[in-house]
Amino acid sequence: MARFRCPDCRAEGPFEYDGTMACPSCGSARVQFALTIEELLDVHPNAFDDIDREIAEFETLTRH
Ligand SMILES: [Zn+2]
């Protein structure tokens, strides 16, 4: 279960993450989320594509 904490309305607690980046309570975009990797990949299946690419570039740079 994902959790959220909002600095604007002070709400926090568990919620169902659906990909929106807004406070479930007041709609603030400053809300902070804590997700498991599985939840993140459910909504953003390509979330780690950029990271994989950066790792590949790093390996290329360090291979001599
Ligand atoms: Zn809020």
PDB file of the backbone (N, CA, C, O) and the ligand in Angstrom, with CONECT records:
HET     ZN  A 101       1
ATOM      1  N   MET A   1       0.849  -1.196   0.000  1.00  0.00           N
ATOM      2  CA  MET A   1       0.000   0.000   0.000  1.00  0.00           C
ATOM      3  C   MET A   1       0.886   1.247   0.000  1.00  0.00           C
ATOM      4  O   MET A   1       1.817   1.360   0.797  1.00  0.00           O
ATOM      5  N   ALA A   2       0.585   2.167  -0.891  1.00  0.00           N
ATOM      6  CA  ALA A   2       1.317   3.427  -0.932  1.00  0.00           C
ATOM      7  C   ALA A   2       0.875   4.320   0.233  1.00  0.00           C
ATOM      8  O   ALA A   2      -0.220   4.176   0.776  1.00  0.00           O
ATOM      9  N   ARG A   3       1.758   5.237   0.591  1.00  0.00           N
ATOM     10  CA  ARG A   3       1.424   6.198   1.635  1.00  0.00           C
ATOM     11  C   ARG A   3       1.669   7.599   1.090  1.00  0.00           C
ATOM     12  O   ARG A   3       2.468   7.787   0.172  1.00  0.00           O
ATOM     13  N   PHE A   4       0.988   8.565   1.655  1.00  0.00           N
ATOM     14  CA  PHE A   4       1.221   9.943   1.238  1.00  0.00           C
ATOM     15  C   PHE A   4       1.329  10.833   2.472  1.00  0.00           C
ATOM     16  O   PHE A   4       0.822  10.505   3.544  1.00  0.00           O
ATOM     17  N   ARG A   5       2.008  11.975   2.290  1.00  0.00           N
ATOM     18  CA  ARG A   5       2.083  12.986   3.339  1.00  0.00           C
ATOM     19  C   ARG A   5       2.040  14.343   2.640  1.00  0.00           C
ATOM     20  O   ARG A   5       2.832  14.609   1.735  1.00  0.00           O
ATOM     21  N   CYS A   6       1.130  15.181   3.056  1.00  0.00           N
ATOM     22  CA  CYS A   6       0.922  16.454   2.375  1.00  0.00           C
ATOM     23  C   CYS A   6       1.347  17.613   3.270  1.00  0.00           C
ATOM     24  O   CYS A   6       0.845  17.738   4.387  1.00  0.00           O
ATOM     25  N   PRO A   7       2.266  18.470   2.800  1.00  0.00           N
ATOM     26  CA  PRO A   7       2.717  19.603   3.601  1.00  0.00           C
ATOM     27  C   PRO A   7       1.698  20.732   3.638  1.00  0.00           C
ATOM     28  O   PRO A   7       1.811  21.630   4.472  1.00  0.00           O
ATOM     29  N   ASP A   8       0.723  20.708   2.768  1.00  0.00           N
ATOM     30  CA  ASP A   8      -0.246  21.804   2.700  1.00  0.00           C
ATOM     31  C   ASP A   8      -1.435  21.579   3.624  1.00  0.00           C
ATOM     32  O   ASP A   8      -1.796  22.474   4.389  1.00  0.00           O
ATOM     33  N   CYS A   9      -2.052  20.396   3.568  1.00  0.00           N
ATOM     34  CA  CYS A   9      -3.236  20.162   4.401  1.00  0.00           C
ATOM     35  C   CYS A   9      -2.901  19.273   5.598  1.00  0.00           C
ATOM     36  O   CYS A   9      -3.770  18.977   6.417  1.00  0.00           O
ATOM     37  N   ARG A  10      -1.619  18.841   5.698  1.00  0.00           N
ATOM     38  CA  ARG A  10      -1.152  18.044   6.840  1.00  0.00           C
ATOM     39  C   ARG A  10      -1.760  16.651   6.861  1.00  0.00           C
ATOM     40  O   ARG A  10      -1.610  15.937   7.853  1.00  0.00           O
ATOM     41  N   ALA A  11      -2.436  16.247   5.805  1.00  0.00           N
ATOM     42  CA  ALA A  11      -3.007  14.903   5.763  1.00  0.00           C
ATOM     43  C   ALA A  11      -1.906  13.898   5.470  1.00  0.00           C
ATOM     44  O   ALA A  11      -0.943  14.217   4.772  1.00  0.00           O
ATOM     45  N   GLU A  12      -2.039  12.696   5.992  1.00  0.00           N
ATOM     46  CA  GLU A  12      -1.120  11.623   5.648  1.00  0.00           C
ATOM     47  C   GLU A  12      -1.778  10.296   5.920  1.00  0.00           C
ATOM     48  O   GLU A  12      -2.724  10.210   6.703  1.00  0.00           O
ATOM     49  N   GLY A  13      -1.271   9.241   5.263  1.00  0.00           N
ATOM     50  CA  GLY A  13      -1.831   7.925   5.490  1.00  0.00           C
ATOM     51  C   GLY A  13      -1.755   7.083   4.239  1.00  0.00           C
ATOM     52  O   GLY A  13      -1.214   7.523   3.224  1.00  0.00           O
ATOM     53  N   PRO A  14      -2.295   5.868   4.296  1.00  0.00           N
ATOM     54  CA  PRO A  14      -2.264   4.975   3.141  1.00  0.00           C
ATOM     55  C   PRO A  14      -3.288   5.392   2.099  1.00  0.00           C
ATOM     56  O   PRO A  14      -4.331   5.954   2.432  1.00  0.00           O
ATOM     57  N   PHE A  15      -2.988   5.116   0.846  1.00  0.00           N
ATOM     58  CA  PHE A  15      -3.951   5.384  -0.220  1.00  0.00           C
ATOM     59  C   PHE A  15      -3.593   4.527  -1.421  1.00  0.00           C
ATOM     60  O   PHE A  15      -2.524   3.919  -1.461  1.00  0.00           O
ATOM     61  N   GLU A  16      -4.479   4.480  -2.392  1.00  0.00           N
ATOM     62  CA  GLU A  16      -4.265   3.691  -3.595  1.00  0.00           C
ATOM     63  C   GLU A  16      -3.666   4.589  -4.662  1.00  0.00           C
ATOM     64  O   GLU A  16      -4.342   5.479  -5.177  1.00  0.00           O
ATOM     65  N   TYR A  17      -2.388   4.361  -5.002  1.00  0.00           N
ATOM     66  CA  TYR A  17      -1.717   5.199  -5.991  1.00  0.00           C
ATOM     67  C   TYR A  17      -2.211   4.875  -7.385  1.00  0.00           C
ATOM     68  O   TYR A  17      -2.194   3.715  -7.797  1.00  0.00           O
ATOM     69  N   ASP A  18      -2.654   5.892  -8.119  1.00  0.00           N
ATOM     70  CA  ASP A  18      -3.193   5.665  -9.463  1.00  0.00           C
ATOM     71  C   ASP A  18      -2.429   6.442 -10.523  1.00  0.00           C
ATOM     72  O   ASP A  18      -2.896   6.565 -11.655  1.00  0.00           O
ATOM     73  N   GLY A  19      -1.251   6.974 -10.169  1.00  0.00           N
ATOM     74  CA  GLY A  19      -0.443   7.662 -11.150  1.00  0.00           C
ATOM     75  C   GLY A  19      -0.556   9.171 -11.081  1.00  0.00           C
ATOM     76  O   GLY A  19       0.258   9.875 -11.677  1.00  0.00           O
ATOM     77  N   THR A  20      -1.545   9.685 -10.368  1.00  0.00           N
ATOM     78  CA  THR A  20      -1.668  11.127 -10.235  1.00  0.00           C
ATOM     79  C   THR A  20      -0.675  11.624  -9.195  1.00  0.00           C
ATOM     80  O   THR A  20      -0.374  10.917  -8.234  1.00  0.00           O
ATOM     81  N   MET A  21      -0.168  12.830  -9.380  1.00  0.00           N
ATOM     82  CA  MET A  21       0.791  13.407  -8.444  1.00  0.00           C
ATOM     83  C   MET A  21       0.130  14.557  -7.704  1.00  0.00           C
ATOM     84  O   MET A  21       0.618  15.686  -7.741  1.00  0.00           O
ATOM     85  N   ALA A  22      -0.969  14.277  -7.040  1.00  0.00           N
ATOM     86  CA  ALA A  22      -1.675  15.301  -6.293  1.00  0.00           C
ATOM     87  C   ALA A  22      -2.172  14.700  -4.981  1.00  0.00           C
ATOM     88  O   ALA A  22      -2.439  13.502  -4.891  1.00  0.00           O
ATOM     89  N   CYS A  23      -2.290  15.548  -3.977  1.00  0.00           N
ATOM     90  CA  CYS A  23      -2.752  15.099  -2.663  1.00  0.00           C
ATOM     91  C   CYS A  23      -4.153  14.508  -2.763  1.00  0.00           C
ATOM     92  O   CYS A  23      -5.050  15.157  -3.300  1.00  0.00           O
ATOM     93  N   PRO A  24      -4.367  13.280  -2.254  1.00  0.00           N
ATOM     94  CA  PRO A  24      -5.713  12.687  -2.283  1.00  0.00           C
ATOM     95  C   PRO A  24      -6.708  13.470  -1.443  1.00  0.00           C
ATOM     96  O   PRO A  24      -7.919  13.339  -1.619  1.00  0.00           O
ATOM     97  N   SER A  25      -6.189  14.292  -0.518  1.00  0.00           N
ATOM     98  CA  SER A  25      -7.070  15.024   0.379  1.00  0.00           C
ATOM     99  C   SER A  25      -7.419  16.410  -0.158  1.00  0.00           C
ATOM    100  O   SER A  25      -8.591  16.785  -0.208  1.00  0.00           O
ATOM    101  N   CYS A  26      -6.371  17.191  -0.572  1.00  0.00           N
ATOM    102  CA  CYS A  26      -6.624  18.578  -0.988  1.00  0.00           C
ATOM    103  C   CYS A  26      -6.211  18.848  -2.428  1.00  0.00           C
ATOM    104  O   CYS A  26      -6.517  19.915  -2.960  1.00  0.00           O
ATOM    105  N   GLY A  27      -5.519  17.904  -3.073  1.00  0.00           N
ATOM    106  CA  GLY A  27      -5.141  18.098  -4.467  1.00  0.00           C
ATOM    107  C   GLY A  27      -3.832  18.822  -4.655  1.00  0.00           C
ATOM    108  O   GLY A  27      -3.472  19.139  -5.789  1.00  0.00           O
ATOM    109  N   SER A  28      -3.101  19.098  -3.584  1.00  0.00           N
ATOM    110  CA  SER A  28      -1.836  19.815  -3.691  1.00  0.00           C
ATOM    111  C   SER A  28      -0.807  19.001  -4.461  1.00  0.00           C
ATOM    112  O   SER A  28      -0.693  17.790  -4.269  1.00  0.00           O
ATOM    113  N   ALA A  29      -0.052  19.673  -5.338  1.00  0.00           N
ATOM    114  CA  ALA A  29       1.004  19.007  -6.097  1.00  0.00           C
ATOM    115  C   ALA A  29       2.271  18.858  -5.266  1.00  0.00           C
ATOM    116  O   ALA A  29       3.224  18.222  -5.716  1.00  0.00           O
ATOM    117  N   ARG A  30       2.305  19.428  -4.068  1.00  0.00           N
ATOM    118  CA  ARG A  30       3.500  19.329  -3.226  1.00  0.00           C
ATOM    119  C   ARG A  30       3.492  18.069  -2.363  1.00  0.00           C
ATOM    120  O   ARG A  30       4.397  17.856  -1.557  1.00  0.00           O
ATOM    121  N   VAL A  31       2.473  17.242  -2.535  1.00  0.00           N
ATOM    122  CA  VAL A  31       2.345  16.030  -1.737  1.00  0.00           C
ATOM    123  C   VAL A  31       3.541  15.113  -1.975  1.00  0.00           C
ATOM    124  O   VAL A  31       4.104  15.085  -3.069  1.00  0.00           O
ATOM    125  N   GLN A  32       3.921  14.369  -0.946  1.00  0.00           N
ATOM    126  CA  GLN A  32       5.005  13.399  -1.062  1.00  0.00           C
ATOM    127  C   GLN A  32       4.415  12.002  -0.990  1.00  0.00           C
ATOM    128  O   GLN A  32       3.530  11.733  -0.178  1.00  0.00           O
ATOM    129  N   PHE A  33       4.912  11.107  -1.850  1.00  0.00           N
ATOM    130  CA  PHE A  33       4.434   9.736  -1.878  1.00  0.00           C
ATOM    131  C   PHE A  33       5.540   8.779  -1.482  1.00  0.00           C
ATOM    132  O   PHE A  33       6.719   9.031  -1.734  1.00  0.00           O
ATOM    133  N   ALA A  34       5.152   7.689  -0.866  1.00  0.00           N
ATOM    134  CA  ALA A  34       6.069   6.581  -0.609  1.00  0.00           C
ATOM    135  C   ALA A  34       5.439   5.339  -1.212  1.00  0.00           C
ATOM    136  O   ALA A  34       4.392   4.871  -0.764  1.00  0.00           O
ATOM    137  N   LEU A  35       6.105   4.812  -2.248  1.00  0.00           N
ATOM    138  CA  LEU A  35       5.551   3.674  -2.974  1.00  0.00           C
ATOM    139  C   LEU A  35       6.503   2.496  -2.904  1.00  0.00           C
ATOM    140  O   LEU A  35       7.711   2.674  -2.747  1.00  0.00           O
ATOM    141  N   THR A  36       5.964   1.303  -3.020  1.00  0.00           N
ATOM    142  CA  THR A  36       6.832   0.151  -3.230  1.00  0.00           C
ATOM    143  C   THR A  36       7.218   0.109  -4.707  1.00  0.00           C
ATOM    144  O   THR A  36       6.545   0.711  -5.544  1.00  0.00           O
ATOM    145  N   ILE A  37       8.298  -0.599  -5.028  1.00  0.00           N
ATOM    146  CA  ILE A  37       8.717  -0.729  -6.420  1.00  0.00           C
ATOM    147  C   ILE A  37       7.591  -1.351  -7.259  1.00  0.00           C
ATOM    148  O   ILE A  37       7.357  -0.937  -8.395  1.00  0.00           O
ATOM    149  N   GLU A  38       6.905  -2.336  -6.698  1.00  0.00           N
ATOM    150  CA  GLU A  38       5.844  -3.003  -7.443  1.00  0.00           C
ATOM    151  C   GLU A  38       4.721  -2.026  -7.802  1.00  0.00           C
ATOM    152  O   GLU A  38       4.196  -2.051  -8.915  1.00  0.00           O
ATOM    153  N   GLU A  39       4.364  -1.174  -6.852  1.00  0.00           N
ATOM    154  CA  GLU A  39       3.312  -0.200  -7.124  1.00  0.00           C
ATOM    155  C   GLU A  39       3.753   0.799  -8.183  1.00  0.00           C
ATOM    156  O   GLU A  39       2.969   1.186  -9.050  1.00  0.00           O
ATOM    157  N   LEU A  40       5.014   1.213  -8.106  1.00  0.00           N
ATOM    158  CA  LEU A  40       5.530   2.169  -9.073  1.00  0.00           C
ATOM    159  C   LEU A  40       5.498   1.575 -10.478  1.00  0.00           C
ATOM    160  O   LEU A  40       5.096   2.246 -11.429  1.00  0.00           O
ATOM    161  N   LEU A  41       5.919   0.327 -10.609  1.00  0.00           N
ATOM    162  CA  LEU A  41       5.983  -0.297 -11.926  1.00  0.00           C
ATOM    163  C   LEU A  41       4.596  -0.614 -12.466  1.00  0.00           C
ATOM    164  O   LEU A  41       4.411  -0.676 -13.681  1.00  0.00           O
ATOM    165  N   ASP A  42       3.611  -0.818 -11.581  1.00  0.00           N
ATOM    166  CA  ASP A  42       2.245  -1.031 -12.039  1.00  0.00           C
ATOM    167  C   ASP A  42       1.757   0.179 -12.820  1.00  0.00           C
ATOM    168  O   ASP A  42       1.081   0.039 -13.839  1.00  0.00           O
ATOM    169  N   VAL A  43       2.103   1.368 -12.336  1.00  0.00           N
ATOM    170  CA  VAL A  43       1.602   2.601 -12.937  1.00  0.00           C
ATOM    171  C   VAL A  43       2.561   3.126 -13.991  1.00  0.00           C
ATOM    172  O   VAL A  43       2.139   3.660 -15.017  1.00  0.00           O
ATOM    173  N   HIS A  44       3.875   2.970 -13.728  1.00  0.00           N
ATOM    174  CA  HIS A  44       4.894   3.466 -14.660  1.00  0.00           C
ATOM    175  C   HIS A  44       5.835   2.308 -15.033  1.00  0.00           C
ATOM    176  O   HIS A  44       6.931   2.198 -14.482  1.00  0.00           O
ATOM    177  N   PRO A  45       5.408   1.448 -15.966  1.00  0.00           N
ATOM    178  CA  PRO A  45       6.201   0.247 -16.294  1.00  0.00           C
ATOM    179  C   PRO A  45       7.603   0.579 -16.798  1.00  0.00           C
ATOM    180  O   PRO A  45       8.502  -0.257 -16.701  1.00  0.00           O
ATOM    181  N   ASN A  46       7.806   1.778 -17.333  1.00  0.00           N
ATOM    182  CA  ASN A  46       9.108   2.140 -17.891  1.00  0.00           C
ATOM    183  C   ASN A  46       9.896   3.051 -16.962  1.00  0.00           C
ATOM    184  O   ASN A  46      10.815   3.741 -17.404  1.00  0.00           O
ATOM    185  N   ALA A  47       9.551   3.060 -15.693  1.00  0.00           N
ATOM    186  CA  ALA A  47      10.150   4.005 -14.754  1.00  0.00           C
ATOM    187  C   ALA A  47      11.658   3.853 -14.676  1.00  0.00           C
ATOM    188  O   ALA A  47      12.359   4.818 -14.370  1.00  0.00           O
ATOM    189  N   PHE A  48      12.173   2.652 -14.948  1.00  0.00           N
ATOM    190  CA  PHE A  48      13.602   2.424 -14.760  1.00  0.00           C
ATOM    191  C   PHE A  48      14.374   2.361 -16.078  1.00  0.00           C
ATOM    192  O   PHE A  48      15.561   2.036 -16.089  1.00  0.00           O
ATOM    193  N   ASP A  49      13.713   2.666 -17.171  1.00  0.00           N
ATOM    194  CA  ASP A  49      14.411   2.661 -18.456  1.00  0.00           C
ATOM    195  C   ASP A  49      15.584   3.628 -18.441  1.00  0.00           C
ATOM    196  O   ASP A  49      16.687   3.282 -18.864  1.00  0.00           O
ATOM    197  N   ASP A  50      15.345   4.833 -17.955  1.00  0.00           N
ATOM    198  CA  ASP A  50      16.410   5.837 -17.945  1.00  0.00           C
ATOM    199  C   ASP A  50      17.547   5.407 -17.033  1.00  0.00           C
ATOM    200  O   ASP A  50      18.715   5.635 -17.350  1.00  0.00           O
ATOM    201  N   ILE A  51      17.223   4.792 -15.914  1.00  0.00           N
ATOM    202  CA  ILE A  51      18.256   4.336 -14.992  1.00  0.00           C
ATOM    203  C   ILE A  51      19.100   3.246 -15.643  1.00  0.00           C
ATOM    204  O   ILE A  51      20.325   3.252 -15.529  1.00  0.00           O
ATOM    205  N   ASP A  52      18.439   2.306 -16.330  1.00  0.00           N
ATOM    206  CA  ASP A  52      19.183   1.259 -17.036  1.00  0.00           C
ATOM    207  C   ASP A  52      20.129   1.875 -18.047  1.00  0.00           C
ATOM    208  O   ASP A  52      21.265   1.423 -18.193  1.00  0.00           O
ATOM    209  N   ARG A  53      19.672   2.898 -18.743  1.00  0.00           N
ATOM    210  CA  ARG A  53      20.498   3.536 -19.758  1.00  0.00           C
ATOM    211  C   ARG A  53      21.704   4.215 -19.100  1.00  0.00           C
ATOM    212  O   ARG A  53      22.822   4.140 -19.611  1.00  0.00           O
ATOM    213  N   GLU A  54      21.470   4.868 -17.977  1.00  0.00           N
ATOM    214  CA  GLU A  54      22.571   5.544 -17.292  1.00  0.00           C
ATOM    215  C   GLU A  54      23.599   4.544 -16.780  1.00  0.00           C
ATOM    216  O   GLU A  54      24.800   4.811 -16.820  1.00  0.00           O
ATOM    217  N   ILE A  55      23.138   3.405 -16.304  1.00  0.00           N
ATOM    218  CA  ILE A  55      24.066   2.371 -15.845  1.00  0.00           C
ATOM    219  C   ILE A  55      24.887   1.860 -17.027  1.00  0.00           C
ATOM    220  O   ILE A  55      26.093   1.647 -16.897  1.00  0.00           O
ATOM    221  N   ALA A  56      24.244   1.662 -18.180  1.00  0.00           N
ATOM    222  CA  ALA A  56      24.948   1.175 -19.368  1.00  0.00           C
ATOM    223  C   ALA A  56      26.011   2.175 -19.792  1.00  0.00           C
ATOM    224  O   ALA A  56      27.120   1.790 -20.161  1.00  0.00           O
ATOM    225  N   GLU A  57      25.666   3.481 -19.737  1.00  0.00           N
ATOM    226  CA  GLU A  57      26.640   4.495 -20.123  1.00  0.00           C
ATOM    227  C   GLU A  57      27.790   4.530 -19.132  1.00  0.00           C
ATOM    228  O   GLU A  57      28.943   4.715 -19.522  1.00  0.00           O
ATOM    229  N   PHE A  58      27.490   4.357 -17.871  1.00  0.00           N
ATOM    230  CA  PHE A  58      28.530   4.364 -16.854  1.00  0.00           C
ATOM    231  C   PHE A  58      29.499   3.203 -17.075  1.00  0.00           C
ATOM    232  O   PHE A  58      30.714   3.360 -16.963  1.00  0.00           O
ATOM    233  N   GLU A  59      28.937   2.036 -17.389  1.00  0.00           N
ATOM    234  CA  GLU A  59      29.786   0.868 -17.629  1.00  0.00           C
ATOM    235  C   GLU A  59      30.663   1.098 -18.854  1.00  0.00           C
ATOM    236  O   GLU A  59      31.821   0.682 -18.881  1.00  0.00           O
ATOM    237  N   THR A  60      30.115   1.757 -19.860  1.00  0.00           N
ATOM    238  CA  THR A  60      30.899   2.044 -21.061  1.00  0.00           C
ATOM    239  C   THR A  60      32.058   2.961 -20.725  1.00  0.00           C
ATOM    240  O   THR A  60      33.177   2.762 -21.198  1.00  0.00           O
ATOM    241  N   LEU A  61      31.784   3.975 -19.900  1.00  0.00           N
ATOM    242  CA  LEU A  61      32.820   4.957 -19.560  1.00  0.00           C
ATOM    243  C   LEU A  61      33.935   4.352 -18.713  1.00  0.00           C
ATOM    244  O   LEU A  61      35.084   4.788 -18.794  1.00  0.00           O
ATOM    245  N   THR A  62      33.601   3.354 -17.905  1.00  0.00           N
ATOM    246  CA  THR A  62      34.587   2.812 -16.981  1.00  0.00           C
ATOM    247  C   THR A  62      35.296   1.580 -17.534  1.00  0.00           C
ATOM    248  O   THR A  62      36.208   1.051 -16.899  1.00  0.00           O
ATOM    249  N   ARG A  63      34.878   1.119 -18.724  1.00  0.00           N
ATOM    250  CA  ARG A  63      35.488  -0.073 -19.287  1.00  0.00           C
ATOM    251  C   ARG A  63      36.686   0.326 -20.153  1.00  0.00           C
ATOM    252  O   ARG A  63      36.507   0.952 -21.197  1.00  0.00           O
ATOM    253  N   HIS A  64      37.878  -0.021 -19.740  1.00  0.00           N
ATOM    254  CA  HIS A  64      39.076   0.347 -20.502  1.00  0.00           C
ATOM    255  C   HIS A  64      39.951  -0.877 -20.704  1.00  0.00           C
ATOM    256  O   HIS A  64      41.011  -0.783 -21.323  1.00  0.00           O
TER     257      HIS A  64
HETATM  258 ZN    ZN A 101      -3.142  17.906   0.934  1.00  0.00          ZN2+
END
